[in-house]
Amino acid sequence: MAFKIYTKTGDKGQTSLIGGTRVPKHHIRIEAYGTVDELNSYIGLIRDQKIEEHVLKTLLEIQDRLFTIGSSLASDPEKSKMKIPDLKEEDVTLLENEIDKMNETLPEMRSFVLPGGHTTVSYCHIARCVCRRAERLTIHLSENSFVADLVIKYLNRLSDYLFVLSRKLTMDLNAKEIPWKARM
């Protein structure tokens, strides 16, 4: 028998968390892991661009970690007995090391930069913004329910990684980085 993608159990605006708890589809936990899923899709879009192999491998690793985060956020911390994968401190360290490596070749920032300059760079900026939203929603969720500190730390570092990646790709793709000049 084939697996059906539709269950019809969410037709009235409710969904189940891992552990069986039913919550409204607008629940902050659903918003948080849904935004992580959206972020993962944007990372996939970046990965579909013509960029160097090392970055592609790193992005694939990040996508895997985002599934880990999504499963953590989709679990009812009070009721789920299911074993789900965990983030590790070395996942954050990987992002920090990648940021440091990219920064070695980038010019010093002297102002904010306007997003854009190349489609691939713009995808990075969109992913960075979605990552920041996922982080805000996850922090909001953590005010009332358990969220591993490492999840928030990883999302914070990932948004930094995506910003630095946008700058690196600007350089790699010979695009122009446009500094923001405040009108006074």
C-alpha positions as CSV (number, residue, x, y, z in Angstrom):
1,M,0.0,0.0,0.0
2,A,1.4,3.4,-1.0
3,F,1.9,6.1,1.6
4,K,-0.6,9.0,1.2
5,I,0.7,12.5,1.7
6,Y,-2.7,13.8,2.8
7,T,-4.3,12.7,6.1
8,K,-7.2,15.1,6.3
9,T,-6.5,15.5,10.0
10,G,-5.6,19.1,9.6
11,D,-8.7,20.2,7.6
12,K,-10.0,22.1,10.6
13,G,-6.9,24.1,11.4
14,Q,-5.2,21.7,13.8
15,T,-2.1,19.7,13.5
16,S,-0.2,17.2,15.6
17,L,3.2,17.7,17.2
18,I,5.6,14.8,17.7
19,G,4.2,13.2,20.8
20,G,0.6,13.5,19.6
21,T,-0.4,16.9,21.1
22,R,-2.9,18.7,18.8
23,V,-2.4,22.4,18.4
24,P,-3.7,25.1,16.1
25,K,-1.7,25.6,12.9
26,H,-1.0,29.2,14.0
27,H,0.6,28.0,17.2
28,I,4.0,29.6,17.9
29,R,5.7,26.2,17.7
30,I,4.2,25.6,14.2
31,E,5.3,29.1,13.2
32,A,8.8,28.4,14.4
33,Y,9.4,25.1,12.7
34,G,7.5,26.2,9.6
35,T,9.9,29.1,9.3
36,V,12.9,26.8,9.7
37,D,11.4,24.7,6.9
38,E,11.0,27.9,4.7
39,L,14.6,28.7,5.5
40,N,15.7,25.2,4.5
41,S,14.0,25.7,1.1
42,Y,15.9,29.0,0.5
43,I,19.1,27.3,1.4
44,G,18.2,24.7,-1.2
45,L,17.7,27.6,-3.7
46,I,21.2,28.9,-2.9
47,R,22.6,25.4,-3.3
48,D,21.1,25.2,-6.8
49,Q,23.2,28.1,-7.9
50,K,26.6,27.9,-9.6
51,I,28.9,28.2,-6.6
52,E,32.0,26.4,-5.4
53,E,31.8,22.8,-4.3
54,H,33.0,23.5,-0.7
55,V,30.1,26.0,-0.2
56,L,27.7,23.5,-1.7
57,K,28.8,20.8,0.8
58,T,28.5,23.3,3.7
59,L,25.0,24.2,2.6
60,L,24.0,20.6,2.4
61,E,25.3,20.1,6.0
62,I,23.3,23.2,7.1
63,Q,20.1,21.8,5.5
64,D,20.6,18.6,7.5
65,R,21.0,20.6,10.7
66,L,17.8,22.6,9.9
67,F,15.9,19.3,9.7
68,T,17.4,18.5,13.1
69,I,16.1,21.8,14.4
70,G,12.7,21.3,12.8
71,S,12.3,17.9,14.4
72,S,13.2,19.4,17.8
73,L,10.8,22.3,17.4
74,A,8.0,19.9,16.1
75,S,8.2,17.8,19.3
76,D,6.1,18.3,22.3
77,P,8.7,18.6,25.0
78,E,6.3,17.4,27.7
79,K,4.8,14.4,25.9
80,S,7.1,13.1,23.1
81,K,9.1,10.0,23.9
82,M,10.4,9.7,20.4
83,K,14.2,10.0,20.0
84,I,15.1,12.8,17.7
85,P,18.5,14.0,16.5
86,D,20.3,16.6,18.5
87,L,22.5,19.6,17.5
88,K,26.0,19.5,18.8
89,E,28.3,22.4,19.7
90,E,30.5,21.4,16.8
91,D,27.6,22.4,14.4
92,V,28.0,25.9,15.7
93,T,31.8,25.7,15.5
94,L,31.5,24.6,11.8
95,L,29.6,27.8,11.0
96,E,32.1,30.0,13.0
97,N,35.0,28.4,11.2
98,E,33.4,28.9,7.8
99,I,32.7,32.5,8.6
100,D,36.3,33.1,9.7
101,K,37.6,31.5,6.5
102,M,35.4,33.6,4.3
103,N,36.2,36.8,6.2
104,E,40.0,36.3,5.6
105,T,39.5,37.2,1.9
106,L,36.8,39.9,2.3
107,P,37.4,43.6,2.5
108,E,36.6,45.2,5.9
109,M,33.1,46.4,6.3
110,R,32.8,50.1,6.8
111,S,29.0,50.4,6.6
112,F,25.9,48.4,6.1
113,V,25.5,47.0,2.6
114,L,22.3,47.0,0.5
115,P,21.1,43.5,-0.4
116,G,21.4,42.7,-4.1
117,G,24.0,42.9,-6.8
118,H,23.4,39.4,-8.2
119,T,20.5,36.9,-7.9
120,T,22.6,34.4,-5.9
121,V,23.6,37.2,-3.5
122,S,20.0,38.2,-3.1
123,Y,19.0,34.6,-2.3
124,C,21.5,34.7,0.5
125,H,20.0,37.9,1.9
126,I,16.5,36.5,1.7
127,A,17.7,33.3,3.5
128,R,19.4,35.5,6.2
129,C,16.2,37.4,6.8
130,V,14.1,34.2,7.1
131,C,16.8,32.8,9.4
132,R,16.4,35.9,11.7
133,R,12.6,35.4,11.7
134,A,13.1,31.8,12.6
135,E,15.4,32.9,15.4
136,R,12.9,35.5,16.7
137,L,10.0,32.9,16.6
138,T,12.1,30.3,18.4
139,I,13.1,32.8,21.1
140,H,9.5,33.7,21.5
141,L,8.6,29.9,21.8
142,S,11.4,29.5,24.4
143,E,9.7,32.0,26.7
144,N,6.9,29.5,27.4
145,S,8.2,26.1,26.4
146,F,11.5,24.2,26.3
147,V,13.8,25.0,23.4
148,A,17.4,23.8,23.5
149,D,19.8,26.8,23.9
150,L,21.9,25.3,21.0
151,V,19.0,25.7,18.6
152,I,18.8,29.5,19.2
153,K,22.6,29.8,19.1
154,Y,22.8,27.8,15.8
155,L,20.1,30.0,14.1
156,N,21.9,33.1,15.3
157,R,25.2,32.0,13.9
158,L,23.6,30.7,10.7
159,S,22.3,34.2,10.0
160,D,25.8,35.6,10.4
161,Y,27.1,32.8,8.1
162,L,24.5,33.7,5.4
163,F,25.5,37.4,5.6
164,V,29.2,36.6,5.2
165,L,28.4,34.1,2.4
166,S,26.5,36.9,0.6
167,R,29.6,39.1,0.8
168,K,31.8,36.3,-0.4
169,L,29.6,35.5,-3.3
170,T,29.4,39.2,-4.2
171,M,33.2,39.0,-4.6
172,D,33.3,35.6,-6.3
173,L,30.6,36.6,-8.8
174,N,32.2,40.0,-9.5
175,A,29.1,41.8,-8.3
176,K,29.2,45.2,-6.8
177,E,28.7,45.6,-3.0
178,I,26.8,48.8,-2.5
179,P,27.3,50.5,0.9
180,W,24.3,52.1,2.6
181,K,24.8,55.8,3.0
182,A,22.4,57.3,5.4
183,R,20.6,60.5,4.1
184,M,21.0,63.1,6.8
